[in-house]
Amino acid sequence: MGFSELIDIFNLGHLSAARHGNGRDWWILANKFKSNTVRRYLLSDRGIENMGEQSIGDLIPNGVGYSAFSSSGEWYASYNVYGYTSDPHAVIQYYRFNRTGLLIEPHSRYFPTPDTEGYGGVAFSPSSRFMYVSRLRTIYQYDLEAPDITASEQVVAVTDSFKTATGKLTRFYGLQLAPDGRIYGNVYCSNTQYLHVIDQPDLPGPACNVLQHAIFLPAQNFGTLPNLPYSLVGVERQPLRYPTVSQYTPPMLPPDIQVWPVPAADYLCFSADGAWPDPLDLVLYDLQGRVAGRWLGLRLEPYATVRLDDLSAGAYCYLLARGDGTVVKSGKVVRTGR
């Protein structure tokens, strides 16, 4: 089958998968080109089965973009830019998904036309409450628990003027929720070594903390992100049908502190897996034991971010301590060169 035949069947860039309600099999949806139809495949121990097609929602004439399932398996969204270069359009379509393979409750949010931001992507927060749509200059957040989801739209980031060493703007493009609970975004249509990060995607509005060009990669990347199916979605919950005879309360453990990215480029970020109300002091040392940087009173709720502009490339040791000097975290980080 030639390329021209393939694009007559499937849309570009929209293949996505979610765990079946039985907790074992997988649903795979493939958007058909120039239609409002998705083809439904079931992946099981018998192999891949074509389970037919479903037509739902608005018809998109043609389009390129991304699709994603929420972690809960209850939502599916598809972002498309379509039309012609002289008259571009863009739309985010989102649906409920019942994990038996059918989309329901279609919604569409069309962006102003002619569209000046064009290409982008979509991802959901780990709790499945928030949906994020990235477009070249803007990242939007939508609250899926709001009475009117479209009206809940908030701008959580506008691209800055940062350029790579080759003079390329680091505009927004695709998004992908990763197993660490953060959303990562690549850079539109150029070879770069940067990734954007949404650090706290389950927090509303600007508190989600979009860190632009926060990660400096060891190699060039061109417009791609790994496709990460939501494998942690389990069997659909059923009500308990037996009495609870006892209740076990696990011991409380202190929350772990995450330090990332390693290696770091412009930012070094700190967050805790649980509540951490105490302010912490951060000290960075070079490998000769000299103090390279000091930051006092960092708050980890919901996160803390420090800039590394004054540090040269290399390895550093860090200490995080309470005000009384008690060290709560130590380790090594690396700042990359440019």
Residue frames relative to the residue before (quaternion, step in Angstrom):
aa qw qx qy qz dx dy dz
M 1.0000 0.0000 0.0000 0.0000 0.00 0.00 0.00
G 0.3652 -0.7572 0.5027 0.2018 3.59 -0.76 1.02
F 0.6953 -0.4819 0.3345 0.4153 3.56 -1.32 0.29
S 0.6451 0.5310 -0.3350 0.4356 3.59 0.95 -0.84
E 0.6435 0.5073 -0.3284 0.4699 3.58 1.08 -0.63
L 0.6355 0.5480 -0.3333 0.4298 3.58 1.01 -0.78
I 0.7068 0.4523 -0.2927 0.4584 3.61 0.84 -0.89
D 0.5652 0.5592 -0.4019 0.4543 3.60 1.23 -0.14
I 0.7042 0.4552 -0.2595 0.4791 3.58 1.21 -0.43
F 0.8350 0.1225 -0.0265 0.5358 3.60 0.60 -1.12
N 0.4885 -0.6238 0.5274 0.3068 3.51 -1.20 0.64
L 0.5088 -0.6659 0.4591 0.2949 3.56 -1.20 0.49
G 0.8670 0.2079 -0.1403 0.4305 3.55 -1.01 0.90
H 0.6362 0.5934 -0.3062 0.3863 3.63 1.21 0.12
L 0.4038 0.7170 -0.4950 0.2790 3.63 1.13 0.14
S 0.1315 0.7931 -0.5800 0.1313 3.60 -0.77 1.02
A 0.1835 -0.7967 0.5734 0.0528 3.57 -1.20 0.59
A 0.0291 -0.7711 0.6359 0.0144 3.55 -1.28 0.57
R 0.5869 -0.5965 0.4272 0.3424 3.55 -1.18 0.64
H 0.4962 -0.6416 0.5083 0.2894 3.58 -1.05 0.84
G 0.6384 -0.5501 0.3856 0.3758 3.57 -1.22 0.45
N 0.6224 0.5380 -0.3579 0.4417 3.61 1.19 -0.32
G 0.4888 -0.7003 0.4092 0.3212 3.61 1.30 0.01
R 0.6950 0.4649 -0.2642 0.4807 3.60 1.26 0.01
D 0.7697 0.3395 -0.1767 0.5109 3.59 0.77 -1.05
W 0.3555 -0.7272 0.5524 0.1992 3.55 -1.36 0.11
W 0.2612 -0.7067 0.6312 0.1843 3.53 -1.21 0.66
I 0.0827 -0.7667 0.6359 0.0306 3.56 -1.02 0.90
L 0.1199 -0.7951 0.5929 0.0427 3.58 -0.75 1.08
A 0.0701 -0.7789 0.6232 0.0095 3.56 -0.98 0.94
N 0.3307 -0.7656 0.5224 0.1776 3.58 -0.58 1.17
K 0.3468 -0.7303 0.5496 0.2105 3.56 -0.91 0.90
F 0.5336 -0.6579 0.4490 0.2842 3.53 -1.11 0.85
K 0.8526 0.0881 -0.1003 0.5052 3.56 -1.10 0.84
S 0.6678 0.4490 -0.3165 0.5023 3.59 0.89 0.88
N 0.4030 -0.6524 0.5593 0.3150 3.56 -1.35 -0.14
T 0.4928 0.6771 -0.3866 0.3863 3.56 1.21 0.61
V 0.1218 -0.7531 0.6405 0.0875 3.54 -1.12 0.77
R 0.3033 -0.7139 0.5970 0.2049 3.53 -1.14 0.68
R 0.2659 -0.7916 0.5436 0.0844 3.55 -0.89 1.07
Y 0.0454 -0.7836 0.6196 -0.0031 3.54 -0.82 1.10
L 0.2081 -0.7508 0.6143 0.1247 3.55 -1.15 0.70
L 0.1534 -0.7719 0.6135 0.0647 3.56 -0.80 1.11
S 0.1206 0.7844 -0.5928 0.1366 3.57 -0.60 1.19
D 0.7121 -0.4197 0.3106 0.4693 3.57 -1.24 -0.19
R 0.5999 0.5376 -0.3626 0.4686 3.58 1.29 -0.04
G 0.6261 -0.4984 0.3457 0.4901 3.58 1.28 -0.22
I 0.6516 -0.4821 0.3955 0.4321 3.58 -1.23 -0.54
E 0.0829 -0.7989 0.5957 0.0058 3.55 -0.83 1.08
N 0.3819 -0.6885 0.5693 0.2368 3.56 -1.04 0.85
M 0.1438 -0.8282 0.5403 0.0391 3.58 -0.49 1.23
G 0.6850 -0.4996 0.2814 0.4494 3.57 1.21 0.43
E 0.4846 -0.6671 0.5005 0.2637 3.52 -1.36 -0.04
Q 0.1611 -0.7580 0.6238 0.1018 3.53 -1.30 0.47
S 0.1649 -0.7632 0.6187 0.0869 3.58 -0.91 0.94
I 0.1866 0.7828 -0.5592 0.1992 3.58 -0.64 1.14
G 0.8029 0.2937 -0.2135 0.4727 3.57 -1.13 0.66
D 0.7384 -0.4102 0.3077 0.4381 3.53 -1.38 -0.16
L 0.4324 -0.6695 0.5416 0.2675 3.54 -1.17 0.67
I 0.1926 -0.7637 0.6088 0.0956 3.57 -0.90 0.99
P 0.4820 -0.7115 0.4128 0.3017 3.64 -0.56 1.08
N 0.7286 -0.2161 0.1406 0.6346 3.58 0.98 -0.83
G 0.0736 0.8455 -0.5250 0.0637 3.58 -1.07 0.26
V 0.1553 -0.7360 0.6512 0.1008 3.48 -1.37 0.46
G 0.3335 0.7545 -0.5215 0.2180 3.59 -0.92 0.79
Y 0.5426 -0.5847 0.4915 0.3495 3.51 -1.22 -0.68
S 0.1321 -0.7449 0.6429 0.1194 3.55 -1.33 0.43
A 0.0255 -0.8052 0.5924 -0.0062 3.58 -1.16 0.53
F 0.3010 -0.6871 0.6275 0.2086 3.52 -1.34 0.49
S 0.4693 -0.6276 0.5279 0.3275 3.55 -1.21 0.46
S 0.6554 -0.5294 0.3655 0.3956 3.57 -1.23 0.45
S 0.6653 0.5083 -0.3055 0.4536 3.58 1.07 -0.67
G 0.4326 -0.6945 0.4598 0.3451 3.56 1.24 -0.40
E 0.5678 0.6405 -0.3579 0.3732 3.61 1.29 0.04
W 0.7630 0.2830 -0.1607 0.5585 3.60 1.25 -0.30
Y 0.0593 -0.7508 0.6569 0.0341 3.52 -1.26 0.65
A 0.0111 -0.8070 0.5899 -0.0256 3.58 -0.94 0.87
S 0.1075 -0.7786 0.6174 0.0329 3.53 -1.20 0.67
Y 0.1405 -0.7778 0.6091 0.0656 3.57 -0.79 1.06
N 0.0216 -0.8135 0.5800 -0.0366 3.57 -0.86 1.00
V 0.1171 -0.6938 0.6976 0.1353 3.49 -1.25 0.63
Y 0.0252 0.8262 -0.5554 0.0905 3.56 -0.75 1.03
G 0.5748 0.5745 -0.4487 0.3719 3.54 -1.32 0.19
Y 0.6024 -0.5431 0.4405 0.3848 3.55 -1.15 -0.70
T 0.6881 -0.4905 0.3344 0.4172 3.57 -1.24 0.43
S 0.6998 0.4674 -0.2683 0.4689 3.57 1.02 -0.79
D 0.7935 0.1481 -0.0695 0.5862 3.62 1.22 -0.37
P 0.0651 0.8491 -0.5214 0.0546 3.62 0.58 1.11
H 0.1190 -0.7673 0.6279 0.0532 3.54 -1.24 0.62
A 0.0806 -0.7899 0.6054 0.0555 3.58 -1.23 0.40
V 0.0045 -0.7936 0.6070 -0.0428 3.54 -1.12 0.76
I 0.1927 -0.7138 0.6538 0.1610 3.54 -1.23 0.60
Q 0.0981 -0.7751 0.6235 0.0300 3.56 -0.83 1.06
Y 0.0253 0.8102 -0.5845 0.0357 3.58 -0.81 0.94
Y 0.1419 -0.7988 0.5843 -0.0188 3.52 -1.12 0.88
R 0.4517 -0.5719 0.5851 0.3558 3.48 -1.39 0.13
F 0.1343 -0.7680 0.6211 0.0796 3.57 -1.18 0.61
N 0.2696 -0.8259 0.4763 0.1351 3.59 -0.60 1.08
R 0.4797 -0.7182 0.3939 0.3146 3.59 1.32 0.29
T 0.5859 0.4574 -0.4174 0.5227 3.55 1.23 0.46
G 0.6901 -0.5422 0.2432 0.4132 3.54 1.29 0.46
L 0.6734 0.4850 -0.3019 0.4692 3.63 1.21 0.13
L 0.3561 -0.6934 0.5892 0.2127 3.54 -1.16 0.78
I 0.0219 -0.7792 0.6264 0.0006 3.57 -1.13 0.74
E 0.8254 0.2582 -0.1830 0.4675 3.58 -1.36 0.22
P 0.0373 0.8370 -0.5445 0.0382 3.64 0.51 1.09
H 0.0313 -0.7646 0.6437 0.0070 3.57 -1.15 0.76
S 0.0905 -0.7801 0.6166 0.0555 3.57 -1.17 0.61
R 0.0803 -0.7492 0.6551 0.0562 3.55 -1.13 0.77
Y 0.1615 -0.7957 0.5810 0.0567 3.58 -0.43 1.28
F 0.3418 -0.7387 0.5452 0.2006 3.57 -0.91 0.91
P 0.6816 -0.5116 0.3097 0.4216 3.61 -1.14 0.56
T 0.1980 -0.7864 0.5785 0.0881 3.56 -1.04 0.83
P 0.4978 -0.2099 -0.8415 0.0067 1.46 -2.11 1.33
D 0.5126 -0.6868 0.4298 0.2844 3.54 -0.94 0.93
T 0.2080 -0.8110 0.5398 0.0877 3.57 -0.79 1.02
E 0.6785 0.4747 -0.2966 0.4757 3.59 1.25 -0.05
G 0.2195 -0.8646 0.4399 0.1036 3.55 1.26 -0.46
Y 0.8900 0.0225 -0.0216 0.4548 3.50 -0.98 -1.00
G 0.1723 0.7842 -0.5804 0.1362 3.54 -1.15 0.67
G 0.3390 -0.7376 0.5501 0.1961 3.54 -1.26 -0.35
V 0.2862 -0.7454 0.5805 0.1599 3.55 -1.35 -0.03
A 0.0915 0.7681 -0.6310 0.0587 3.57 -1.17 0.67
F 0.3459 -0.7199 0.5662 0.2035 3.55 -1.30 0.44
S 0.5341 -0.6019 0.4814 0.3473 3.57 -1.21 0.53
P 0.6849 -0.5092 0.3163 0.4141 3.63 -1.16 0.44
S 0.7044 0.4509 -0.2718 0.4761 3.61 1.01 -0.75
S 0.4236 -0.7155 0.4303 0.3516 3.58 1.37 -0.22
R 0.4549 0.6873 -0.4653 0.3228 3.62 1.15 0.29
F 0.8033 0.2550 -0.1167 0.5254 3.59 0.90 -0.90
M 0.2015 -0.7385 0.6333 0.1137 3.52 -1.18 0.77
Y 0.1650 -0.7873 0.5900 0.0695 3.57 -0.93 0.94
V 0.0901 -0.7666 0.6348 0.0354 3.55 -1.04 0.90
S 0.1537 -0.7837 0.5973 0.0737 3.56 -0.72 1.07
R 0.0091 -0.7522 0.6588 -0.0069 3.51 -1.11 0.85
L 0.7678 -0.4327 0.1585 0.4451 3.59 -1.06 0.69
R 0.8208 0.2236 -0.1004 0.5160 3.59 0.86 -0.91
T 0.7864 0.3026 -0.1133 0.5264 3.60 1.20 -0.34
I 0.1345 -0.7306 0.6574 0.1264 3.55 -1.26 0.57
Y 0.1746 -0.7876 0.5886 0.0533 3.55 -0.85 1.11
Q 0.1861 -0.7465 0.6266 0.1242 3.53 -1.26 0.59
Y 0.1028 -0.7787 0.6177 0.0389 3.58 -1.06 0.88
D 0.3253 -0.7399 0.5621 0.1753 3.56 -0.99 0.93
L 0.2797 -0.8041 0.5066 0.1361 3.58 -0.39 1.24
E 0.6345 0.4880 -0.3432 0.4914 3.59 1.28 0.02
A 0.4937 0.6629 -0.4293 0.3641 3.60 1.27 -0.03
P 0.5908 -0.5746 0.4178 0.3824 3.63 -1.11 0.57
D 0.7621 0.1342 -0.0800 0.6283 3.59 1.11 -0.74
I 0.3070 -0.8025 0.4815 0.1730 3.57 -0.11 1.30
T 0.6611 0.5118 -0.3196 0.4460 3.59 0.87 -0.90
A 0.6738 0.4992 -0.2918 0.4600 3.59 1.01 -0.81
S 0.6103 0.5633 -0.3556 0.4287 3.61 1.20 -0.33
E 0.3584 0.7788 -0.4620 0.2272 3.60 1.28 -0.08
Q 0.0176 0.7686 -0.6390 0.0273 3.56 -0.98 0.95
V 0.3622 -0.6773 0.5898 0.2493 3.56 -1.11 0.70
V 0.1069 -0.8246 0.5545 0.0340 3.59 -0.62 1.11
A 0.8008 0.0485 -0.0626 0.5937 3.61 1.23 -0.09
V 0.0872 -0.7345 0.6701 0.0622 3.52 -1.21 0.72
T 0.5141 -0.6848 0.4107 0.3132 3.56 -0.70 1.06
D 0.3688 -0.7201 0.5446 0.2210 3.54 -1.05 0.80
S 0.6323 -0.5625 0.3873 0.3658 3.58 -1.27 -0.10
F 0.3185 0.7747 -0.4964 0.2281 3.59 1.25 0.30
K 0.1018 -0.7904 0.6031 0.0326 3.55 -1.01 0.90
T 0.5136 -0.6220 0.4955 0.3222 3.54 -1.20 0.58
A 0.7100 -0.4404 0.3274 0.4413 3.56 -1.31 0.08
T 0.6981 0.4358 -0.2657 0.5022 3.58 1.19 -0.47
G 0.6125 -0.6127 0.3289 0.3757 3.58 1.26 0.28
K 0.4898 0.6657 -0.4314 0.3617 3.60 1.23 0.28
L 0.4256 -0.6752 0.5379 0.2712 3.59 -0.99 0.83
T 0.3539 -0.7366 0.5366 0.2105 3.59 -0.98 0.83
R 0.0279 0.8305 -0.5522 0.0678 3.56 0.50 1.24
F 0.5935 -0.5929 0.4215 0.3443 3.56 -1.26 0.51
Y 0.0206 -0.7858 0.6179 0.0137 3.56 -1.22 0.53
G 0.8458 -0.0569 0.0559 0.5276 3.60 -0.63 -1.07
L 0.2040 -0.7522 0.6146 0.1215 3.55 -1.31 0.48
Q 0.0221 0.7929 -0.6088 0.0137 3.57 -1.15 0.60
L 0.3418 -0.7088 0.5814 0.2070 3.56 -0.90 1.00
A 0.2109 -0.8003 0.5554 0.0819 3.56 -0.81 1.07
P 0.6792 -0.5125 0.3333 0.4061 3.62 -1.20 0.35
D 0.6420 0.5244 -0.3402 0.4440 3.63 1.15 -0.39
G 0.5852 -0.6215 0.3574 0.3788 3.61 1.26 0.15
R 0.6143 0.5089 -0.3634 0.4812 3.59 1.24 0.12
I 0.3498 -0.6974 0.5787 0.2375 3.56 -1.27 0.39
Y 0.1653 -0.7899 0.5874 0.0612 3.54 -0.83 1.05
G 0.1233 -0.8013 0.5839 0.0415 3.55 -1.08 0.79
N 0.3188 -0.7445 0.5501 0.2035 3.55 -0.99 0.82
V 0.5567 -0.6089 0.4694 0.3147 3.54 -1.37 0.12
Y 0.5324 -0.6780 0.4131 0.2937 3.56 -0.92 0.92
C 0.9178 -0.1127 0.1108 0.3643 3.46 -1.19 0.95
S 0.6996 0.3613 -0.3469 0.5096 3.58 0.72 1.03
N 0.5233 -0.5995 0.4915 0.3538 3.56 -1.21 0.46
T 0.1779 0.7684 -0.5981 0.1422 3.58 -0.59 1.13
Q 0.3860 -0.7002 0.5488 0.2440 3.54 -1.35 0.16
Y 0.5770 0.6063 -0.3620 0.4104 3.59 1.18 0.49
L 0.0849 -0.7404 0.6616 0.0825 3.51 -1.32 0.55
H 0.3529 -0.6821 0.5948 0.2376 3.55 -1.20 0.65
V 0.1688 -0.7842 0.5911 0.0845 3.58 -1.23 0.47
I 0.1766 -0.6967 0.6790 0.1495 3.55 -1.14 0.77
D 0.3095 -0.8342 0.4348 0.1391 3.52 -0.13 1.39
Q 0.8040 0.1277 -0.0236 0.5802 3.61 0.95 -0.91
P 0.0370 -0.8763 0.4788 0.0388 3.62 0.62 1.05
D 0.6419 0.5153 -0.3446 0.4514 3.64 1.18 -0.22
L 0.5939 0.5363 -0.3837 0.4609 3.61 1.24 0.20
P 0.4877 -0.7015 0.4332 0.2870 3.61 -0.95 0.81
G 0.8509 0.2006 -0.1353 0.4663 3.51 -1.25 0.57
P 0.8285 -0.2216 0.1517 0.4915 3.59 -1.15 -0.56
A 0.5260 0.6372 -0.4149 0.3809 3.62 1.20 -0.32
C 0.5244 0.6263 -0.4232 0.3921 3.61 1.19 -0.24
N 0.2892 -0.8301 0.4450 0.1711 3.58 1.34 -0.26
V 0.0031 0.7932 -0.6049 0.0710 3.55 0.17 1.33
L 0.1248 -0.7851 0.6060 0.0297 3.57 -0.69 1.16
Q 0.2335 -0.8071 0.5294 0.1173 3.53 -0.36 1.23
H 0.8534 -0.0058 -0.0557 0.5182 3.56 -1.13 0.88
A 0.2125 0.8348 -0.4788 0.1698 3.58 1.00 0.91
I 0.7646 0.3075 -0.1703 0.5402 3.59 1.07 -0.63
F 0.1955 -0.7634 0.6099 0.0833 3.53 -0.90 1.04
L 0.2810 -0.8038 0.5086 0.1275 3.56 -0.44 1.26
P 0.5425 -0.6307 0.4382 0.3404 3.61 -1.14 0.50
A 0.7844 0.1846 -0.1096 0.5819 3.61 1.22 -0.27
Q 0.6288 -0.5381 0.4045 0.3890 3.55 -1.28 0.33
N 0.1034 -0.7679 0.6296 0.0564 3.55 -1.18 0.71
F 0.1470 -0.8000 0.5776 0.0693 3.57 -0.93 0.90
G 0.8701 -0.2489 0.1281 0.4058 3.54 -0.43 1.32
T 0.6334 0.5352 -0.3509 0.4350 3.62 1.04 0.51
L 0.0612 -0.7436 0.6634 0.0566 3.52 -1.35 0.51
P 0.5336 -0.6039 0.4610 0.3716 3.62 -1.08 0.51
N 0.3793 -0.6936 0.5629 0.2411 3.56 -1.14 0.67
L 0.0776 -0.8314 0.5501 -0.0150 3.56 -0.42 1.26
P 0.2381 -0.7740 0.5674 0.1494 3.64 -0.22 1.17
Y 0.4915 -0.6866 0.4619 0.2713 3.55 -1.12 0.70
S 0.0721 -0.8707 0.4864 0.0040 3.54 0.46 1.29
L 0.6203 0.5674 -0.3563 0.4078 3.62 1.17 -0.28
V 0.4810 0.6393 -0.4559 0.3899 3.59 1.24 0.00
G 0.2255 -0.8229 0.5129 0.0946 3.57 -0.62 1.11
V 0.7636 -0.3011 0.2672 0.5048 3.53 -1.23 -0.53
E 0.5475 -0.6027 0.4563 0.3588 3.58 -1.02 0.75
R 0.4892 -0.7100 0.4274 0.2720 3.55 -0.79 1.06
Q 0.1653 -0.7507 0.6333 0.0895 3.54 -1.16 0.79
P 0.5594 -0.6057 0.4266 0.3719 3.63 -1.05 0.60
L 0.5393 -0.6165 0.4642 0.3371 3.56 -1.11 0.70
R 0.1501 -0.8026 0.5741 0.0603 3.57 -0.97 0.88
Y 0.6832 0.3915 -0.2999 0.5385 3.57 1.14 0.56
P 0.5499 -0.6372 0.4175 0.3425 3.61 -1.07 0.64
T 0.4135 -0.6662 0.5574 0.2730 3.54 -1.23 0.54
V 0.2036 -0.8241 0.5199 0.0954 3.59 -0.52 1.16
S 0.7917 0.0105 -0.0188 0.6106 3.58 1.19 -0.35
Q 0.2151 -0.7657 0.5928 0.1269 3.52 -1.23 0.38
Y 0.2023 -0.7883 0.5756 0.0802 3.52 -0.77 1.10
T 0.1615 -0.7736 0.6076 0.0791 3.56 -0.87 0.97
P 0.3334 -0.7633 0.5112 0.2118 3.61 -0.44 1.14
P 0.5798 -0.5823 0.4266 0.3778 3.58 -1.13 0.51
M 0.4662 -0.6725 0.5026 0.2789 3.53 -1.12 0.73
L 0.1329 -0.7837 0.6046 0.0508 3.55 -0.81 1.06
P 0.5375 -0.6125 0.4453 0.3711 3.60 -1.00 0.64
P 0.5185 -0.6496 0.4441 0.3346 3.61 -0.94 0.78
D 0.4425 -0.6740 0.5217 0.2788 3.54 -1.10 0.68
I 0.3238 -0.7258 0.5759 0.1917 3.56 -1.16 0.67
Q 0.2337 -0.7693 0.5841 0.1111 3.55 -0.86 1.03
V 0.1002 -0.7655 0.6346 0.0354 3.55 -1.02 0.91
W 0.2217 0.7751 -0.5500 0.2183 3.57 -0.58 1.14
P 0.6277 -0.1467 -0.7556 -0.1164 1.61 -2.37 0.78
V 0.1605 -0.7501 0.6315 0.1131 3.55 -1.25 0.46
P 0.4387 -0.2910 -0.8112 0.2546 1.58 -1.01 2.31
A 0.3767 -0.7175 0.5476 0.2085 3.56 -1.27 0.49
A 0.3110 -0.7339 0.5723 0.1929 3.53 -1.25 0.52
D 0.8417 0.0378 0.0250 0.5380 3.59 0.19 -1.28
Y 0.7853 0.2588 -0.1038 0.5527 3.58 1.14 -0.72
L 0.1039 -0.7059 0.6866 0.1392 3.49 -1.41 0.32
C 0.1531 -0.8347 0.5290 0.0104 3.55 -0.68 1.16
F 0.1136 -0.7776 0.6174 0.0348 3.55 -1.13 0.77
S 0.1303 0.7710 -0.6158 0.0967 3.56 -0.93 0.93
A 0.3355 -0.7409 0.5513 0.1859 3.56 -1.22 0.54
D 0.5296 -0.6425 0.4591 0.3098 3.55 -1.15 0.70
G 0.7850 0.1575 -0.0942 0.5918 3.59 1.22 -0.37
A 0.7640 -0.3431 0.2562 0.4826 3.56 -1.28 -0.28
W 0.0759 0.7732 -0.6253 0.0738 3.58 -0.96 0.91
P 0.0764 -0.8612 0.5016 0.0303 3.60 0.25 1.24
D 0.6050 0.5955 -0.3663 0.3810 3.63 1.11 -0.53
P 0.4193 -0.6693 0.5389 0.2930 3.60 -1.00 0.74
L 0.1927 -0.7857 0.5821 0.0814 3.56 -1.10 0.72
D 0.3190 -0.7179 0.5872 0.1948 3.54 -1.23 0.62
L 0.1888 -0.7823 0.5888 0.0757 3.56 -0.97 0.93
V 0.0083 -0.7659 0.6429 -0.0028 3.54 -1.01 0.91
L 0.1619 -0.7579 0.6261 0.0864 3.55 -1.01 0.94
Y 0.1271 -0.7767 0.6152 0.0456 3.55 -1.01 0.92
D 0.3952 -0.6641 0.5609 0.2970 3.56 -1.11 0.59
L 0.6989 -0.5060 0.3074 0.4012 3.58 -1.25 0.18
Q 0.6178 0.4920 -0.3569 0.4989 3.59 1.30 0.05
G 0.5840 -0.6217 0.3536 0.3839 3.59 1.28 0.15
R 0.5113 0.6384 -0.4310 0.3812 3.59 1.24 0.17
V 0.5110 -0.6335 0.4819 0.3246 3.58 -1.08 0.73
A 0.1697 -0.8061 0.5636 0.0603 3.57 -0.73 1.13
G 0.7979 -0.0784 0.0603 0.5946 3.58 1.21 -0.41
R 0.0582 -0.7923 0.6072 0.0131 3.56 -1.11 0.68
W 0.0128 -0.7795 0.6255 -0.0309 3.57 -0.93 1.00
L 0.1823 -0.8154 0.5460 0.0614 3.58 -0.72 1.08
G 0.8522 0.2299 -0.1493 0.4457 3.54 -1.23 0.62
L 0.2356 0.7810 -0.5433 0.1984 3.58 0.98 0.77
R 0.2262 -0.7639 0.5931 0.1159 3.56 -1.00 0.88
L 0.2664 -0.7931 0.5306 0.1361 3.58 -0.71 1.06
E 0.6382 0.4829 -0.3457 0.4899 3.61 1.21 0.11
P 0.4960 -0.3773 -0.7596 0.1862 1.53 -0.73 2.36
Y 0.8029 0.0335 0.0172 0.5949 3.63 1.19 -0.37
A 0.1868 -0.7388 0.6265 0.1634 3.54 -1.34 0.15
T 0.0864 -0.7916 0.6048 0.0094 3.54 -1.00 0.89
V 0.0497 -0.7769 0.6270 0.0281 3.58 -0.94 0.90
R 0.3842 -0.7131 0.5403 0.2280 3.55 -1.10 0.73
L 0.3020 -0.7762 0.5384 0.1282 3.54 -1.12 0.77
D 0.2229 0.8351 -0.4856 0.1310 3.58 1.23 0.41
D 0.7441 0.4342 -0.2298 0.4527 3.61 0.96 -0.84
L 0.6073 0.5599 -0.3531 0.4394 3.58 1.26 0.02
S 0.3880 -0.6907 0.5567 0.2499 3.55 -1.04 0.78
A 0.6467 -0.5152 0.3838 0.4112 3.56 -1.26 0.36
G 0.4723 0.6596 -0.4955 0.3103 3.56 -1.07 0.77
A 0.5963 -0.5613 0.4451 0.3623 3.54 -1.38 -0.08
Y 0.0625 -0.7869 0.6139 0.0015 3.55 -1.14 0.79
C 0.3138 -0.6958 0.6051 0.2262 3.55 -1.26 0.50
Y 0.1434 -0.8010 0.5766 0.0730 3.57 -1.06 0.70
L 0.1325 -0.7387 0.6537 0.0970 3.51 -1.35 0.50
L 0.1135 -0.7392 0.6596 0.0749 3.55 -1.04 0.88
A 0.0561 0.8249 -0.5545 0.0941 3.59 -0.63 1.09
R 0.5083 -0.6025 0.5147 0.3373 3.53 -1.26 0.48
G 0.7109 -0.4700 0.3146 0.4181 3.54 -1.30 0.22
D 0.6773 0.4799 -0.2995 0.4704 3.61 1.16 -0.54
G 0.6268 -0.5737 0.3218 0.4176 3.58 1.30 0.16
T 0.4754 0.6684 -0.4498 0.3534 3.63 1.24 -0.06
V 0.3110 -0.7593 0.5457 0.1702 3.56 -0.65 1.14
V 0.1487 -0.8085 0.5664 0.0583 3.59 -0.79 1.03
K 0.7985 0.0245 -0.0148 0.6013 3.60 1.20 -0.31
S 0.0675 0.7731 -0.6293 0.0418 3.55 -1.07 0.77
G 0.2109 0.7796 -0.5712 0.1468 3.53 -1.19 0.43
K 0.4950 -0.6349 0.5056 0.3102 3.53 -1.32 -0.37
V 0.0640 -0.7695 0.6344 0.0362 3.55 -1.11 0.76
V 0.2626 -0.7495 0.5897 0.1470 3.54 -1.29 0.40
R 0.1692 -0.7439 0.6320 0.1362 3.55 -1.00 0.81
T 0.3713 -0.7530 0.5075 0.1939 3.54 -0.81 1.07
G 0.4600 -0.6381 0.5377 0.3034 3.53 -1.28 0.39
R 0.4346 -0.6811 0.5235 0.2706 3.55 -1.30 0.11
